[in-house]
Every structure is written in structure tokens, then in C-alpha cells.
Amino acid sequence: MRCGAKCFLVEIELKGETQIKSVMARTPVDARKTIRGEYGKEAVIISVIEEKKKD
């Protein structure tokens, strides 16, 4: 885990089904890059939302 990393919830559409993946990244852009690197160009990224801590 990198310094300043946060947890992001990324909603993607892959092969016709919508999935939500949890990604550790510094920024929403890094979260998108992680998803594209893992699933390739066929994954359509719908939204990236920072997961809030439950304090």
C-alpha cells in the first residue's frame, strides 16, 4: 500500500454484467488505471467513488 492511498469503489460493466470492485489507490485516476490493467479495454468503467470510513 502506498502512502496516501484510499479505498475506491469502482463500478464496471464486464461482459454484460455490472460489478463493483474495491481498489486501493491514491486518486480516482489511479483506480481507473488499476482496473484497466486488470481487465483490459473490454471493461467499461461506470463510476469511481471514494469509500468513506465508518468512524
C-alpha positions as CSV (number, residue, x, y, z in Angstrom):
1,M,0.0,0.0,0.0
2,R,1.3,3.4,-1.0
3,C,1.4,6.4,1.2
4,G,-1.8,8.4,0.9
5,A,-3.7,5.5,-0.6
6,K,-7.5,5.4,-0.1
7,C,-10.1,2.8,-0.9
8,F,-12.2,3.4,-4.0
9,L,-15.3,1.5,-5.1
10,V,-15.3,1.1,-8.9
11,E,-18.4,0.1,-10.8
12,I,-17.6,-1.6,-14.0
13,E,-19.6,-3.4,-16.7
14,L,-17.9,-6.6,-17.9
15,K,-19.4,-9.0,-20.4
16,G,-22.9,-7.6,-19.9
17,E,-22.9,-7.7,-16.1
18,T,-22.3,-4.8,-13.7
19,Q,-19.8,-5.4,-10.9
20,I,-18.4,-3.3,-8.0
21,K,-14.7,-3.7,-7.2
22,S,-12.8,-2.3,-4.3
23,V,-9.4,-0.8,-5.3
24,M,-6.6,0.8,-3.2
25,A,-5.2,3.9,-4.9
26,R,-4.2,7.5,-4.3
27,T,-6.6,9.1,-6.8
28,P,-9.6,8.1,-8.8
29,V,-7.4,8.2,-11.9
30,D,-5.1,5.6,-10.4
31,A,-8.1,3.4,-9.5
32,R,-9.2,3.5,-13.2
33,K,-5.7,2.6,-14.3
34,T,-5.7,-0.4,-12.0
35,I,-9.0,-1.7,-13.3
36,R,-7.9,-1.2,-16.9
37,G,-4.7,-3.0,-16.3
38,E,-6.5,-5.9,-14.6
39,Y,-9.5,-6.3,-17.0
40,G,-8.3,-4.6,-20.2
41,K,-10.2,-2.4,-22.6
42,E,-13.3,-4.6,-22.6
43,A,-14.3,-3.4,-19.1
44,V,-16.4,-0.2,-19.2
45,I,-15.9,1.9,-16.1
46,I,-19.2,3.4,-15.0
47,S,-18.2,5.2,-11.8
48,V,-15.4,5.6,-9.2
49,I,-16.4,6.6,-5.7
50,E,-14.2,7.1,-2.6
51,E,-15.2,4.7,0.2
52,K,-15.9,6.6,3.4
53,K,-14.6,5.3,6.7
54,K,-17.2,4.4,9.3
55,D,-15.9,6.3,12.4
